[in-house]
């Protein structure tokens, strides 16, 4: 990966189970399924490391993946019967693929979106910040708002299997 539409310069390579992308402004470690084409990735855990030493974590989903998950949960009864989607450290992007996700991260960093009051990723040095992205078709709810008690909060929005591999 060398350049995108925003002229983002980066280098990328596999580093054990991680797909590691280094840019001038940050380094990102993605944990994709090794059998999935990198330009098709639609649900992936990532860590972003900034030059100041801060580390941010996220689970990145495409809008289409959120739709697929909520439709499945409608059938299984999870996540309020598929009527909501919630995930700590979640980031929803429009387009699939690691390259496009890196571009989104770079644009968020450039605009201050990772550091401001509506931060979409959380620093590992602090308590996680609440997710503040809302899409008209896919409401993202804090489970504490609709759960009868904090101990029984429904966090099934993040219920997916690990994609770790021995690659």
N, C-alpha and C positions, 0 to 999 in steps of 0.2 A: 504494500500500500504506500503510495508516494504522494498523491495529491487528490483533493476533492474539489468540488465546485467552489469552495471558499478558499482554495489554495492552501489547505492545511498540509504541511509537510510532516510526514511521519514515517517511522520504520516499524515493521511488525514481524513477529516470529513466534513459534511455539516455544514455550519454556515449561517443560513438564506438562501438566494438565492445563496450564494457562496459555491463552493466546495473548501475548504481551504487545502493546502498542505504545511506542514512545514518540512524543511530539516535543516541540520546543517548550510548551507550557505545562505539560503533565505527562504522566505515565499511567496507562490503564491496563489492568489485568482482567481478562474475561475468562470465564469458565464455561465454554460452550460444549455441547455434545460433540465429541470428535467425529461422529459420523455425519453431522449436519454441515452443509456448505456454509462457509462464513458469510456469504452474501444473502443467506436465507434465515439467519439466526433471528428469532422473534421473541425469545424468552431466555435471559441469561443473567447470571450473577456477575458483578464487576466490582473492582476496587480501583479508585482513582487516587494517585499519589501526586501531590503538588510539590513544587520546589521548596516550599517553606517547611516541609515535613508532615503536613497534615495529610490524613488519609480519609477518603470518603468511600462509602460502600453503597451499592444500589443493586436492585433487581430490575432489569430493564425489560419492558414488555412493549410489543407493538399494539396499536389499537386493535388490529385484527386478532391478535392472540388473546387480548382481554375479552373480545367478543366470543371467541371460541371457548374460552374457559367459562364465561358466564352461561353460555348455552349448555355446556356440559353440566355445570352446577345446577342448572334449572332441572335437569333430569335426576341428579343425585340428591338434590335438596341442600347441598352445601351453600354457604355464603348467602343466607336468606333466600334460598331457592334460585340463586343466580341473579337476584335483583341488585346486587352490589358487588363491588370489587374493592378490596382493601389489602394493602401490603406495606409493611414497614419498609422504609428505604426504597419505595417504588418510584420508578420513572417510566412514564408512558411516552413512547415515540411513535411517529406516524409510519416510518418506513423500516423494513427489516434490514439486517446486515450490520456486521461489526463496523465497517467503514462509516456507514451513516450514523451509527450510534456515537462513534468517536467525534464526528462532526457536531452532533448535538451537544456533547459534553464540552467541546471547545467553544461553541457559541454561548452556552450557559456560563462558562467561566469568563468569557470576554464581556458578557453583559452583567456580571455580578450575580447571576441567578443561583449559583451554588453558595454564595455567602450571605445573601440578603435575607429578609424576614420570611420570604416564601421559598426558602431553600428546598431543593428537591432531593438532595442527597444528604447524608448525615455524617458528621465527623466521628471517628472512632474515639476521639479524645473526650467527647461530651456525650451527654444523654441524647438519644435520638430525637430529632425534630419531627413534628407531625408533618405528614404529607399534605401539601396545599395545592394540588393540581385538581381541577375538576373538569370533566367533559360532560356536555349535556346528555350524551347517550349512555355514559357509564359513570354513575355517581360513585365517588370514592369516599367511603365513610370511615370515620374512626369507630372501631367496634365498641368503644366505651359509650358512644351516643345511643346505640340501640340494643346493647346487651343489658339484661336485668341486673347483673352485678359485675364489678371489675374482674372477679375471679373466674367468671364464666364467659369472658369476652370471646366472640367468634373470630378467630384469625385464620379461618380456612382460606382466605384469599391468597395466602402464600403457600398453600398445600400443594407442593410439587416435589417430585423426586429429585435427588441430587444428580447433577450431571458430571460429577467427578469421574475421571478416568485415569488410566495409567499411561496415557500417551506421553 
